[in-house]
Amino acid sequence: MNKPTGFSAGPLAGIRIIEVGHMLAGPYCGLLLADMGAEVIKIEPRNGDIARHVSPHFIGPHNAYFASLNRNKQSIVLDLASHEGRQELEKLVSNSHALITNLRPSAIRKLGLTYDSLGMHNQKFVCVALTGYGLEGPYSENPAYDYVIQALTGVMSLTGDPSAPPTKAGYSAVDNSAGMVAAMGLLAKIVEGKGGQVDVAMYDVMLSQLNYLVGASLNANEEIKRYAHSSHPYMVPAQIFLTAKGWLTLFITHDKFWAKFCHEIGKPEWITDEVFASMASRRQNRDVVLTAIMAILKTQSAEIWVKRLAPLGLVVSEVSTLNQALDSELTSARGLVVNLVNDSGEQTLPLRAIGSLVRFNGYQPQYRLPPLLDEHHEVILGKPKEALT
């Protein structure tokens, strides 16, 4: 295994992963594994992953979009369609544990990135195909992007105000979720100790994540719909509220918290009122209950309501922008914003990111800068790299 200097061992130390991915889902899967100590070798075409040029923001030679998904990795350029490139891939497979790819099924097969093609070089090798609709089936070759999967699975139809058009989630929910599931599937096969093919479809992942809504539709024939102000379908109140200044998120799950809320806002009679008293009655009388609560919460700012309600143990917060979240005391206390450093542990560029989402006792990741295109050609392949034009 080729580990850069200054790289400390993690839970996945000794695990070598090959990544043939682009943009988001596949590289995010590789990122999660790299942060936990795996050696991730990113194979790129001569022009590199398209993500190297997506964002208008560059910090030195590094594109901000690419950097957010490819730290702690190594990069080599291989033409996997050529005989030489194929030979180099097979050598890597012989002493690696797994391969991640999020190319289309036809490209995956054409380049031989399946267990059927690579297992002969390493029987315990794991191949993970992260695609839109699976490796097989009548829809397998359909184009699949985060937007399209959100549209097809009902996520868009469930997001936003009922009077507004269908709305996508504010971030790449499909790509990120699929990357997590792919990492889980990859590690499951490695733990099993047997090689094989892992098939993860973005479409499947998102339908699975609609879990209790799917359950209501399949088992109770409920028509799943949107509710105003991001309201929960079953719990009331559980939504955002406009206040005198700013938006407030309030989520009351138990009647004991409802009683505390009622006392604090000066409405103790709601605790026994048959319209307000229980979760079931509040759900049945949703519009009446929410209209009454809205009128009260509009009297003060979101900040003041948080100061009043949070000490009672209620789930409540202001609605923040991403910039506010990044600058918050909570983000600082968690140590979430990290600096990306070079192989010697030095910060040579003002390039920052959010650190690993999984923490382990005794292991502190070193967050290395994303690799330059083909930067590790010689150390991994043992031969000088050719000039890229």
N, C-alpha and C positions, 0 to 999 in steps of 0.2 A: 504494500500500500504506500502511496506517495502522499505524505502529509507535509504541508508547509511548516517551516519553523515557527515556533510560538503557538502551535495549535495543541490545545489540551484535550485529553481523552474525555469522551462523553459516554452515555449509555449505549450508543451505537458505534463506538470505536471499533474498528476492525471490519465494519460492514462497508462494502464498496458498491455504489450504485451508479449505473450509467443512465444518463438522462438524454433522451432525444425528444426535446419538447420545444415549444415556442409559446410566446405570449404569456398565458397566465396559469391555466389549470395544471399542466405538467410541471412547469417550473416551480409553482407554489408547493406541489407535492415534494419535489426535490429539496426545496428550501427547508421545509419542516424536518426532513430527515438530516440534512446537513447541520442544522442548528443543534440536533441531538447527538452530533459527533460522527455521523456517517461521512465517508468520503464520496462526494458526488462529482462525477466527471460529466460535464456537459458537452455533448457532441453537437457541433454547429456546422451549417453549410458555409461555403466560402463568404457569403455576404452576411453571415451571422443571424442570430435570432432576430426577427423583425422587431422585437421589443426593445432592441438597442436604439431604435429611432422613433418610438411612439410618442414619447413626451417631448414638449418643447423645452424642457428644463435639463440642462447639463451642468454637472459639477465636475470640473476638469474634463477628463475623457469619458465620464460615466453618465449615461442617461438615467434620470431619476426613476422612470418607470422600470427599466431593466434592473437597476440597483435594488429596488424594493423586493425583487423576486429571486435574485441570483447571488446574494452574498454567500460566502463560505463554500463556493464551488470552484472547480477548475474547468478550464475551457480548452478543447481541442477542435480543430477543423478536420473533418473527414468527409469525403464524397462516398456515401454509403452505397451509391449506385455503381461504383467502380469496383473492379476486382481487388485493387490494392486497399481501398477503403473497407471492403468486406473482410479482407484478411485481418486488418487491424482490429476491426470490431470483434471478430472471433477470438483473437488473442485476449482482448479485454474481458470477454465473456468467460473465458476459461479460468480467470482468477478474480471474478466479481460475483456478487450475490444476486443482483437484480437489475432490471432495466425498466425505466418508465418512459412511455411515449404517449403524446396526445395528438398524433397525426390522424388523418382519416384512415379508416380500415383498409382501403385500397392501397394507400401509401405504406401502411404498416406491413401489409403482405408483400408488396412489391420490394420493399427494402429488407424483408426477412426479419422483422422485429418481433416475431412470435416465438413461443416455446417450441413449436413444431420445427422451426428453422434453427433455433439456437440451442435447444436442449441437448443436442448431440455433442456439443462442446463442453457442457457442464450440466450433468443431470439434475443437480440441485438448484439450477438457475431459475429465477422467477421473472416472468415477463408480465408487466402491467400495461394493459391497453386502456387508456382513458379517452373515451370517445363520446360523441353526442348521444348515439342510440344503440351502442353495442357493436361488437365485432361482426355479428351475424344479423340477418333479418332484412325485411324489405325496406326498412328505413335507414339502414346502417350508413349509406353513402350520402344521406341528406346533409347539407351544411348545418353546422351546429355552433352557435355562439350563445353566450350568456343571455343576450336579449331574447333570442328565439326560444330557448328552453324556458325562460320565465313566462313567455307568452303561451307556449304549448301546455305547460303544466298547470295553468291557472293562477300562478303567482301574481302576474300582472293584474288579472281580474279581481284579485283580493286586496290589492294595494292602492292606497289613496282614498280620497273622499268619494262617496257614492255618486256625487254629481259631476265628478271630474272623469276624464278619460282613464282607461286602464293605465297603471303606473308601474314602472320598473322599480325594484329596490334601488336604493341610492348607491350601492356598490356592487361589485361582481359576485353576487351571492352564489350563483351556480358554479362558477369556476373555482372559487375558494372552497366551497363545500365538497365538490368532486375531488379536489386535490387532497383534502383531508381523508376522504374515504379511500382513495387510491393508496395513500400512505398506510392506512390501517390494513388494507388487503395485502399489500406488499409485505408488511411485517408479520402478518398472520401466517403467510406461506413460509417465510424464513424461520419462524418459530416452529412450525410444523416439521421443518427439515426436509421437505420434498420440493422439488422443482415443479413448475407448471405455469399455466396461463391464468392471469387474473383479468377479468373483464368488468370494467366499471363504466357505466353509462351516465352521463350528466342528467338525462331525462329521468332515469330510475332514482338517482340521488334526490332530485327535487321532489318527486312524488312521495318518496319516503319521508322527507322532511315536513310534509304537510300532515303528518301522522294523525293527530286527533281530528283534524278536519276531514281527512280521508275516511276515518272511522265513522264519523257522523253521516257522511254521504253513503258509504257502502252498507252500513248496518241500520240506519234510521231513515234513509232516503231524504236526508235534510238537504235543502238547497243552500249551498254555501255562498255567502254574499259578503260584500263589504259593509262596514259600519262607519258612520261619520266619526271624525276625530280619532281614528285608529283604535276604536273601541273593541274590546274583547267580546267574542260572540256569547260568552256564558257568564262572565263576571261583570258586575256593575256595582260601583264605578271602577273601571279599569281602562283608562284612556288618557288623552291629553286634554287640557282645559285652558282656554284663554283667560288670563288674569288681567289685572290693571296694568301690568307690565310684564310681558313675556309669557311663554307657554309653560304649563306645569304638567308633569306626568304623575298621575295618582293611580295606584293599583291596590285595591282592597280585596283580599281573598277570603277573609274570615269575618264572621259576624262580631267577634270580640274586637277586631280592629275597627269595624264599622261603628261600634259603640264609642270607642275612643274618639273617632273622627267627629261623631255627632256632638259629643260633649264639648270638644274644642271649638267647633264652629257655632256653638250656641243653639243647637237644635236637638236637645235631649229627647224631645217627644218623638223623633224619628226612630228611636230605638224600639219602641213598642207599636208604632203606627203600622197597620197591616200592609200598607203600600211600600214601606221602607224597611221593615224589620229584618227580613231574611234575604239571603242571596237569591233564593227562588223568587220571592216577591219583587225584589228589585229588578230582576231579569224580566219578569212578566210586565212590569210597569216602567220599563226602561226610559221611555221618553219623559214621563212625568218626573222620575227621580233625577235624571240628568239635567233637565231644565232647572230644577230647584237648586241642584248643586252648582251649576254654572253661574247662576245669579249671585251666589254667595262668594264663589272664588274670584269673581270679577271685581270684588271690592278691594282687594289688596294685590300686591305684586307677587310673582312666582317666588322671588327670593324670600319674602316675608313668610309665605305659606310653608316653604321648606323649613324655615327656622322654627315655625310653630308645630308642624306636623311630624317632622323627622324624629324629634326626641321622644315621640310617643310610640316609636317602633313601626310607623307606617312606611310603606314603600312609596316614596315620593322624591321627585327631583325636578330641577329646571331642565328644559330642553336646550341643550348646548349645540353650538356649531362644532365642527371638527377642530377648527383652530382653538376654540375654547377648551375642548377636551384635551388637546395636546399640551396646553399651557396650564392645565388644572393641577391642584395639589394632589389629587388622587393619582394621576399619571406620574407625577414626580415621586410620590411615596412608593409606588410600585416599581420605580426605576425602569419604566417602559421604553423611554427614548434612549437609544444607544448610539454610540459613535462607531462608524466603520473604520477599521484600521488596516494597515498593511500586514504582510506576513511576519514582520518583526514586532507587531503590536503597537506601532506608532500611528497616530492620527495625522495623516499628511493632507487630507482634504476635509472640508466641512460637510461631510456626507453623513446623514443620520437616518435612522430607521426605528421601527418598533421591534423590540427584541423577541426572543423565543416565547411562544405561548405556553410551553410546558417547562416547568422548573423541576430540578432534581437536587436533592441534598448532595453537597460535595462536588457539584459540577457547575462551573460558570463558563458559558460559551464565550469564545472570542469571536467577535463579529468582524470578519474580514471583508475587505472591499470586493465587489463583484469582479470576476475575471475579465481582463481584456480579451478580445477575440483571439483564440488560438494561443493564449499566453502560456499554457502548460504543455504544449505539443512535445517539446524535447524531453521533459522530465517524465511524461507518461508513456510516450511512444518510443523513447530512446533514440530519436533521430532528429537532426535539425529540421526546423520547419521551413517550408518554402514561403517566399514572399507572396502575400495575398494582394491581388489586384482587383 
